[in-house]
Amino acid sequence: MRVLFAGSPEIAVPSLHALVKRADSDAEYEIAGVLTNPDTPKGRNMRAEPTEAGRAAASLGLPVLKPEKLNAEAREAVAALAPDILVSFAYGRIFGPKFLSLFPLGGINVHPSLLPKYRGASPIQAAILNRDTETGISIQRLALEMDRGGLLLQETLPLTGRETTAGLSGSVAVKAAELLAAAVRGIAEKTLTEKPQTGDVSYCTAIRKEDGRIVWTLGAETIDARIRAFTPWPQSWTIHNGEKLFIFDAKPVPGRSEADAGTVLGADTQNGILIQTGSGRLAVTKLQYQARKVLEWKAFLNGARNFIGSRLD
């Protein structure tokens, strides 16, 4: 069975390695190539850099395809690799009927939620934003409509309520690789039964850069969830004395104040800098003015003596 792997960001890399490991131990199983997004300009020099999955594939000596569009030219390049099945994880594009017809065994997709919950582009962030107590990973059949394919495998992951998108993505990446390897083995051995998605359907949308701006009139619990969901991107920020101020680590703490939302109330030796929100107080422990160093709250206050008593945004 020849597999074409489609993926782009770092979260997909462990799954690619799991598939390569399986291919190395099974002569009837082979990675035909990797489909990923085109190189994009990054860094100060804006040098074109490959995706994390593309870089991993190149290091493994695998054929790498980086089409701008999944058009006739891209389909011809894929067909030349003679794949039997498409395995997708965070590739970032929708596969049309002509493209899916290239795979005799169809395609499967890894989605980091308990489908049909959180169909769409940001299921990990959605679980954090909504303060869910659990999330999960679904291995589904690829369908023409986004995230609507039948389920092959599903695994639930408990949440503590302190996850960030960065941390949860790392956990999902490891678990997804294990689950995907089992799914591909099940398909090859014809031991998996496809089941329809059942339950309430919900959707999540792509996160935008402007979503990172903190709205202090929201409650402390909500702001905390947004800070965690927007780590590492787009990062949460506010304005202090005309400067952009990023907040990387915070948590709600008990207590009340009549101050306006966004007011810096003071410092607590156990919790950090206390900021009034629309409902409750937020304790901030790690901050950074734009283009400066990230600082723990005590070091930050040493260099921002007018911070206490000021109002953010």
N, C-alpha and C positions, 0 to 999 in steps of 0.2 A: 504494500500500500504506500503510494507516494503522497506526501503531505505538503501542501503549500501553506505556510504560516503567514498570517496577516496581522501585523501589530506595529505600534509606533513608540509609545512612551515606556518609561522604565518599568512600570507595573507589569508589562507583558514579557519582559526579558526572562524571568524564572520559568515561565511556561515554555518559552522557546528552548531553554536549556533542558527542560524535562523531556521534551519531544526528541531532542538530539540524543539524550542519554538512552532513551528507548530505542532509537534507530541504531545506536552503536551496539546494542545487545540483541538485536533481532534482525536477521538478514532479510526478512520479508517486509521490512518497514524502512522507509527512507524519507528524508526531508528533501523535497524537490527544490525548494527555494523559499525566500522570504519576501513578502510584499509589504512595503512600508511607505510612509509619506516622503516627499522630496526633502532634500537638505534645505535648511533654513538659516538665514543670517543670525548669528548670536555673538554676544560679547561686545566689548568696546570696539573691536575692529570689524564687527559685523561680518565675520568670516562664515561662509556656508558650512554648517555642521550637520552630520547625519542624525537621524533619530536614534534613541537609545537602542531600539530593536535593530535598526540598520547597522549600527556600530557592532553590536553583538554578533549579528549574522556574518558580517565581514570578517570578524576575528575568528569565527568558526569555519571560514572558508566556504560559506554557502552562497549560492547565487542570490543576488539582491535586486529586486525591481522597485523603482521609485517613480512611478508614473504620476504626472500632474492630474490626469483624469483616467477613469476606467473606461476608456474609449476602445475603438477597434484595434488601434495599435497596441494598447495595453493587453487586450484580450489575446492578441496574436503572440505576444511575449509570454503570457501565462501558458497558453496552449503548447508552446514549444517545450515547456518544462514537463509536460504530460502528467499533471497531478491527478490523483484519484479523489482527494478530499481537500476541502478548504477548512482551515482551523483559524478562527479570528479572535483576537483579544485586543480591544482598544485600538483598532486600526484607524477609526475616525471618519469612515465614509460608508455610505450605504451601497450594497451590492445589488445591481439590477439583474433581471432575468437572463439576459444574454451572458453576463459574467458567470452567474451561478450555473448555467448550463454547461460550463467547461469541466465540471467536476462530476464524474459518474456516481460518486458516493455522496454528493451534496456537500453541505457545509455545516459546521457547528461553531458556536460563539460562546465566549465566556462573558458573563455579565455580573458585576459585583453587587447584586441585590437579590432578594427573594422574590423573583418574578411571580406574578405580574406587578409587584410593587416597584416603583421607581424605574419604569421604562424611560430610557433617554440618556442624556449625555453626562449627568453628574450624580449617579446613584450614591457614591460614597459621601459626597458633600451633603446630599439630601438627608441621609440617615443621621448625620451629625447635626445639621440645622434643625431637624425635627425632634432631636433629643430622643431618638429611638433607643430601646433597650436591647435590640438585636438587629442584625442585618444578615447578609449571607452571600453566597456565590451560586449562580445558576449556570449550568451547561445546557444550552438550548440548540435546537436545530435552527439554522439560518432560514429566515423567511423573507419574503419581499417587503413586508411591513415591519417597521423597526421593533425589535425585541418581542415579537409575537409568536415566535416559533415554539414548538413543543419542547417539553423539558426532558432531558436525559438524566441529569444528576443535579442535586441541590444539597448544599450544606449550610447550616445556620451558624452564625458567629455571634456570641454575646458581646454586648458593649458596656463599658464601665461608666460612660458619661464624661470621660476626660480625653477621649480620642481626638487627634487632629487628622486632617486628611492625609498628611505625610505619613504618620504612624500607622493609620488604618490601611492605607494603600500598601505599605510594606507587608502587613499581615495578610492582606488579601492576595498579594502577589505570590506568597509562599503557599498558601492554601489552594489557590487556583491552579498552581502548577501540579500539585498532587491530584486534584480532582480531574484536571484535564487529561493527565496521563491515564487515569482510570477510565475516563470516557472514551478515549481513542482505543484503548485496549478492548473495551466492551463492544465498540463498533466493529473492530476487526474480528472479534470472536462471536459477534452477533448475539450477545447476551444482554444488551440493553433494551428496555422497553420505553418507547417515547410516550409521554403523558401530556395531555393538554394543560395549559396554565389555568388555574382556578383561583377564585378569590377576588377581592377588590382590586381594580386596576388603578394605578396612579402613575404620574409622569413627572419627570424632572427636566429642567432646561439647562442649557449651557451657562456656566458662570462667566460673568463679564468683569472686566477690570474695574469698572466703577462700583461694583458690588462691595468692594473692600472698604469704602468710606463708612466710618462708624456713625450711626445715628444715635446720639446719646439719649434721646427721648424714649427709645426702646428700653425694655426691662433688662436688668443685669443678666438674667439667665439667657435671654435671647442674644445679647451682645457677646456674651461668653461663647455661645454656640457658633456664632458667626466668625469670631476670631479663630476658633479651632477649625472650622470648616474651610476657612480661607488661608490656612497654612499648609503648603508653602505658597500658594497663589490664589488670588491676586494680592494677598497680605492685607491686613486690616490697618487702617490709618485714620488720622484725624488732623486737625490744624491747631497749632499753638503759636501764637504771636506771628502768624503769617507763614510759619514753617510747617512742612509736612512731617508728621510724627507717626511712625509705625509702632504698633503695639503687638508684641509677639506672644506674650504669655499673661494670662489673667484668669480670675475666677470670681464668682459671686461670693460675697461675704455678708453675714447678718448685720443688721443695723439700719437705722433710719436717719434721715436728714431732711430739712426743709429747703435745702439749697436747690438752685436750678440744675437741671440736667446738664452734665458736662463739667460741673464745678469740681475742681481738685480739692478734696476735703482735707487731706493731710496724709500722714504716713503712719503705718502700723508696723511695728517691728516684726510681727509674726507673719503678716500677710502682704505688705508692700504699700504702694501708693493707692489711696482710696479715692475713687471718683464716683460722684453721684450720677445715677442714670434716671430714666423715667420711672423706674420702680426698683428700688434696692441699690446697693453699692457694689462697685466692681473694684477688686484689688488687682493692680497691675504690677508685674514683677520684672518684665523685660521690655525695653523700649529702644527706639532709635530715631534720631532726627535724620532726615534724608541726607545721604552722602556722608554720614558720620558712622561711628562704630555702634554696634549693638551693645547695650549696657544693662547690667542688673540695676534694679531700682535705686539702691543706695548710691552707687556710683553716678547714676543719672542725676539724682538730686544734688550731688556735689557740684555739678556743672550747670545746673538750672535752678538757681536759688530763688527765682521768682515764680517757680512752678506751682507751689502750694498756694491755694487761694485763687488761682487763675481759672478761666473758663475755656474749655476746649471747643474748637469748631465755631 
